[in-house]
């Protein structure tokens, strides 16, 4: 009777495993699904690692780098399986975590998210920020803030809105309400009641223009064909706010805004009332850092803010910008250089870029 040794049994089990074929073929697509370790060296690798293939009897398979490390294996210095170089897998993981955060009654802790993702807390923090552009905590804060805005808009009581959104203490939200809402929660609930917004309607070479300002600075710059439609849009944002015509000082602000439309290289030296999530504000600041006359793609902009995988989120932040010219989202183009996605019309985007390229306003 022929006996089977332990190495032979291990080799047979490995070669029968479909993952072994991925290792033999150095399949990069398999990198997103598992790692393999070698008993004799104590090292674990990606399936695509170019290192010399180990004997099958010495190979074990593991669902993640974290699992391999818990068993005492060290990461390969050649393929670096513990680093964030599997963007597709990480994007899928982070997307699932984002949905979990959005639906959780309270903001999950980093430890809870790490356990759910099968990653260490440190690794999750790095991967999540690389994909989403913000930390898990910042994303959870943004989700809760959105719930508050939606609930207040629907008429919910302030206390009910805060607790329903997952805030255990009202003080935690009030500490950041000015940046998130631009006013107190009760005022936001009533559509900006008692808030005073100065505005002016005018004409420029790109059509009608509406400029609005709060006590903190310019809060809206809109371009269009119909001035009445632009004013209605402003009213819809805060239906109960008091819109008042601008005084002489505000008219000077409006003149500066129009001047920037006509000569974009002049730049706008005015205070801005910028309201948005932490991620949106990072994108908007990066937009303001793009020199006049230059353009970047959405991908390049995502890389500049340290979130190369968050291209769609960057495009969304550009679309959410309500300050035409002041926050120059017209300087962002598609990867092939084509113009698209401008809130106030592609032709206006083209006109602004042409003026900047001609050096108008020097």
C-alpha positions, 0 to 999 in steps of 0.5 A: 500500500502506497503511503502519502507523505505530508509534503505530498499531501500539501502539494496535492491540495495546493495544485488542486486549488484554483488560486495556484493557477493564478500564482503560476500565471502571475495574474494581476487581477487575482491580487484583489482577492488573496495573497499567498505565503511560503512556509520555508521563507516566512514571506507572503506575496501577491499572486502577480509577484515576479519572484521565483515560484515556490514549491506547492507543498510550501504554499498557503493561501490567505484572504488578506495581507492582515490575515497572513501577518496575523499568522506570522508571515512578513510582506515581500519586499519585491511586490509589497503586498501590504501596500495600497496598490490594488486600487480596484479592490480598495475602491470596492471595499471603500464603496461598501464602507461608504454605504455602511456609514451612510445607513448606520444610525450612528457614526461607526468607529474606526475599529468597527470599520476596520473589522468589517473591511478585514484591514488594520485600523491604520491600513484602513485609514490610509486606504479610505482616504486614498479612495474617498479623499477624506478620512472615515470620520470626515465622511461620516461627519459629512453624511450626518450633516447631510441628514441634518440638512435634509431633515431641517429642510423637511421641517423637522424640529432641530433636536429631532433632526440632530438625534436622528442624524446620529449626533449624541449631543447637540453641542457637537453639531452646533460647534460646526453648524456655521461651517456646514449650514452657514447659519444656526440650525433653527434659522436653516430649518426656517429657510434662512429666516431673518438672514439678510442676503444682499444681491445685485443683478447685472449684465456682462459679456457672458450674459446676465450675472447675479452676485449675492453676499452674506455677512461673511462674504460673497456667497453666490455668483451665477451666470445665465441668459435669464436674470429672473431665473437666476434670482429665483434660483437664489430665492429657492436656496433660502426661501425665507431669507430677506433679499435686499438690494446691494448698497454702494459698498456691495455695488463695488464688490459686484463691479470687482466680480464683473471685472474678473469675468471680463478679465479673469487674470485680474483675480478676485480679492474679496471675502468668500462665504464658502459652504460645503463638506470638508472634501468639497472645500479641499477641492475648491481650494485646489481650484483656486490654486490653479493659475489663470490660463492653465487647465487640469483634468479631473484626474490631475485635480484628484491627485493634487488633493491627495485622492487619486481614486476620487475622480468622480467625487472631485467632479461632483465637488466642481459641479456643486460650486456656486461661485462662478469665476471666484472658484474657477472650476472652469479650469478643469477639463476632461482627461482628453482636454475636451470641455464639459460639465460646467454649471453655467454652460460650456460656451461660457467655460470656453470663453473664460478659458480663451480670455485667460489664454489671451492674457486678458487682465494682465 
